[in-house]
Amino acid sequence: MKPNLFTPSALASAIALALLSSPAVMAQTGFDPERPAPIEEVLVTGRQRDAAEQLIVERIEESHQVDILSAETISRAGDSDLAAALRRVPGLTLLGGKYVYVRGLGERYSSTQLNGAQVPSPDFSRNVLPLDIFPTDIIDSMVIQKSYSADLPAAFGGGNINIRTKGIPDDFVLNLELSSGFNSSSKDGFTNSNGGDSLGAAADSMAFPSAISQGLTDYRGDLSVSNIFATLRSSDISATRNDAVAINQSYAASLDRQFAIQHQSLDPDRNAKLALGNNFFLSDDLEIGFLALAGQENKWRNKHRMTKNWAQPNDIYTDTQRTVNEISLTGAFNVGLRYTNDHQLLFSSLFLRNTEDETRVAIGNDLNTILADGNREREWATRYEQRELFVNQVRGSHRFDDTLFFARLGAGWYYSDATATSDVPGEVSVLGLDSLTTGGELVSSAIRSSSSVASFNWTRLDDEVESYGWEFEAGDELGDSEWTISGGYDYWLKVRHFEYLPTNISTAGVQNAADLRDSGDVLTLPDRIFDDASLLDVTSGLGFRTGGIGSESYVAFLESHAGWGSLDVQLSEAWRLNAGVRWEEYTQFSLPYDSLNYSDDPVGLSEQEIVDSFSVSDDWYPSLALTYSNGDFLGAETFQVRTSVSQTVVRPDLREVSDATYIDTVTEFRVVGNPLLEPSDLTNADLRFEWFFENGDSLTSTLFYKDISAPIEAIQRPGSDDNLVIGFVNADSAEVYGVEFEMLKDLSQLSSGLFVSGNLTLSDSEIQISQSDIGLTNNTRRMNGHSEWVANAALGYDSDGGLVSANMVYNIAGERLVFAGRAGAPDAYEQPFNSLDLNVDVFPLEALRVRFKVQNLLDEKVTFAQGDTTIVEQTVGSSYSLGLRYEF
């Protein structure tokens, strides 16, 4: 039975369960669904320095190299989401405001956990978690580990980010925060009459039309006039072709076409947050507590974007005026039980929703539409994307002293069930053609004549992850040394379902070009041309069609079992050794399908082809870390030298090993998967020097090196009609190496309460691709996303008595490769972006904070360059906000 479109569990049940129950599949892959699953950024003095002391202690006591960001540190820097906050960490850069690059390695080389558990991604084209969806208000701290240890997943490249959410409070909590502001480039913009409500929920009118869903069932996925006519005639010999045309056009009329674009003033930013919590002692030793958090943010942003062809920038270009209404909704609830300080049970539930309601109007020229002929292309478009993440977790930790012959014995466990969804209902794009005077002035606009001139597309992603695990730790003293053994088990299962269905209104049958032209307002031209009267007129020549390039949709899963163990020995007061190993069994499967294939075999693969779609592997991943401590070296209160080596792996994403061909909704590139992709093996080495001084100053220097075999790279492939097609290949090898510096310096000798902090990363990379048939201009080059240098700096001030706290934060990264050019075209690089932010906090009362914040003070633009040509330029604007926070 054909499942209903856009119901998340139907296809996964109908296809995945049927395939996985095949005896041949289980026998040849080993997969059995019934088998039991066996600190760095310190920006503080005074108010700010006090918040960092605990994190410095934690960082010193870790056996491996970690950077730690606390909630207080993030708040002082003024960052509203985790992605922006992570820019402050040495060696980290940000891509697209969402994805973190660690030490010049792309987002595939970084992994993210939530309280130590795996979480799904609501991103259509990437398996990694976009960190802009996490507001900083729910965060207790973030641990960024850039040297591998056996307790982490083996899929470790640049680093692992563990997001630790807030737990139960130690006292009564009541916080209320309100703020408002504006963006210098977003005073006036475009809006449309569709969209969602103030909480980011899409309007019911944007749902997939029930009439089309029924029609797809009735006509077996083919709603063309010819198929409808043939079906009608099979049961009614008197049916005419006009009857079929009328039915076909009725499907076009069922589309929600009330998306009239308007130009108007934009509302100011609005932000509201509330936190409420308390703890209660049921006895002297037993404590219960809860913490609830809620927040909403609503802002408008203009994102004017100019793109140009590198070879013909004046003739081939697109000028896009884009306005996006961004709404974020946060809800979190934690309840916990604590017995003495040795046993704790915590349940947490987290809900995040981010929506982007985009309206855009684009004009430009390509090779087929030439400005010199007096013509110019035009596009009217709207897009509403709703991303949600819902996580339920329960965690426990237990400690026993002098038990079972051990001086120290501890255990921890967790269970996490998480679902991420992304829904783009009714994405609309209408193509037009402008007529211009010889001076370039607009004369008139018309809808183009094409079979797919008006696209109404529906996209849905459901990503579910169940994970659980446990760990233990036991330790004692042996002579002058102290030892700890630890181990654990981790399991996770991920199921992903991606479905994409394009539909189109066709104007190819319109005989009179004047019927596609209207002298009214150019912004509302599509509404007038595609009105009900025209769409239901069998003589108009308008029509309806479904389908795209075929197998854009896919269903996939992966399963991982892992066991690990480590030995940590304090050999002497100065020397500490940590050795560990992790074993992982990894099963991955991805299957493309055509959502309009209503045959008995929608997959169209043999049993052996299905078996070949499985990838099953298991391996051992060792790690070794050695730490030397000296409390009196060059005046430092604590001096440490850390060195570590490890072997890890980076595996291809589920979407990358699928035969599915789809459109990346972010870049609008056509993406082709490669089932032949292989995992990349990594050898990692680090050497770190740390100085911590008695007055709170610190200095850190780190050398790092990574050797990567068969790295996965995204490359440009040949496309038709100048379309950009992206594919994936395994390169031969790659190297990444560099050095990081970080410092915190008290400047109170210049002015009381003044301090400066900063970090600098200098690095290089080289990748070798021997495949000559893919036509790359440079087969030896830097890796995608790599910046040769990254710098952060902060100048902070805390007044005596704590009345005023302020800081100015600067971030910049060197140019990084966006995509490799082909056929002689140069490589394209994102250019450095000078980010300068100012935050000023005033505390007129101990419980009241007034914050003034400016982001992108220099009003920089995002730019990409290919050779000497700026191929992309996008406005960001400077954002100003004023807020009040009351803490009871």
Buried (B, 14 or more C-beta within 10 A) or exposed (E): EBBEBBBBEBBBBBBBEEBBEBEEBBEBBEBEEEEEBEBBBBBBBBBBBBBBEBBBEBBBEBBBBBBBBBBBBBBBBBBBBBBBBBBBBBBBBBBEEBBBBBBBBBBBBBBBBBBBBBBBBBBBBBBBBBBBBBBBBBBEBBBBBBBBBBBBBBBBBBBBBBBBBBBBBEEEBEBBBBBBBBBBBBEEBBBBBBBBEEEBBBBEEBBBBEBBBEBBBEBBBBBBBEBBBBBBBEEEEEBEBEBBBBBBBBBBBBBBBEBBBEBEEBBBBBBBBBBBBBBEEEEEEEBBBBBBBBBBBBBBBBBBBBBBBBEEBEBBBBBBBBBBBBBBBBBBBBBBBBBEEEBBBBBBBBBBBBBBBBBBBBBBBBEEBEBEEEBBBBBBBBBBBBBBBBBBBBBBBBBBEEEEEBEBBBBBBBBBBBBBBBBBBBBBBBBBBBBBEEEEEEEEBBBBBEEBBBBBBBBBBBBBBBBBBBBBBBBBEEEEEBBBBBBBBBBBBBBBBBBBBBBBBBBBBBEEEEBBBBEEBBBBBBBEBBEEEBBBBBEBBBBBBBBBEBBBBBBBBBBBBBBBBBBBBBBEEEEBBBBBBBBBBBBBBBBBBBBBBBEEEBBEBEEEEBBEBBBBEEBEBBBBBBBBBEEEBEEBBBBBBBBBBBBBBBBBBBBBBBBBBBBBBBBEBBBBBBBEBBBBBBEBBBBBBBBBBEEBBBBBBBBBBBBBBBBBBBBBBEEEEEEBBBBBBBBBBBBBBBBBBBBBBBBEEEEEBBBBBBBBBBBBBBBEBEEEEBBBBBBEBBBBBBBBBBBBBBBBBBBEEBEBBBBBBBBBBBBBBBBBBBEEBBBBBBBBBEBBBBBBBBBEEEEEBBBBBBBBBEEBBBBBBBBEBBBBBBBBBBBBBEBEBEBE
